[in-house]
């Protein structure tokens, strides 16, 4: 597939932003040989990168470049504490280069707590270069931070102190799946910050792909979770089709293909297409439904293995998202002053059990093992 065809595929999924890289030259743990403005040979060249940016912009997709300095090394994303000052200083000129000459719409950096605490004045400079509008760049650029912190309290503090536009964390990856902890973490962050600052992620460069983290059977459930929470879902490439990690955490992306397959390969392709279809339907709903875009978030029920919450905005259609992580079926009895008795199925991870537009009783909602559903009901005054 050409770059243009790939951007068309992303546009069909209502993808709004694309994080690329890191692609700069950065020999592992060698700060002296770091070259922010030079693209690593295996990643291509500057003209190819500019073509990608241009193709993305034509489809209304923003491009964010990951400039994490020591992305190949093991001594931390900013090398050692001794190196942080020098590396952060060199990053400043690179930011100007990529924002102006490279045409990117923002920058992503991992380990922001290190640079923000060791050299706060340089961190302020970095934020100013990326976030401040100028005559040459009147449009807003985004600064995304990535942290390996997983407690909601720590993430909340870093989000407040760092000044990033979005902070990608491990909040939803903290240990074994516990829906009660998920609900508490989400609620804490939601109540402490404007949801435009919240980012939700499951997987990434360090963690790997969603299907390998939660099992292929639970990919759709977690797609529904990420795409209905208040804030911005951050999706690893290939998670929309349930791509599995192989020898490493960077398997080759599998784009749509019309080729005929047999047996197991056909089953795998059917699963990929089924995951993509669910992702597309959720993404389309999120793009047009105000309750999902920026509506209030209210937890209706949670236990160690199940969760249900309400998304509601003004007089727009309301949505209830319900999840069952357990290996057995559960019965949810959802009752609240804001809820009617009946709702319609908008999206389900198992459409043979809960078909689209079928009616369900919220006080007697049955979810099978590993099943999730997005339900809707109208504003009635």
Helices and strands as residue ranges (DSSP letters): H 3-12, E 17-21, E 24-25, G 31-33, E 35-39, G 41-43, H 46-58, E 62-66, H 81-100, E 106-110, H 112-118, H 120-131, E 142-146, H 152-162, E 166-168, G 171-173, H 179-192, G 195-197, E 199-201, H 210-214, G 216-218, H 219-226, E 232-234, G 239-241, H 263-288, H 290-294, E 296-302, E 306-312, E 318-324, E 330-332, E 342-348, E 359-361, G 362-364, E 365-367, E 372-377
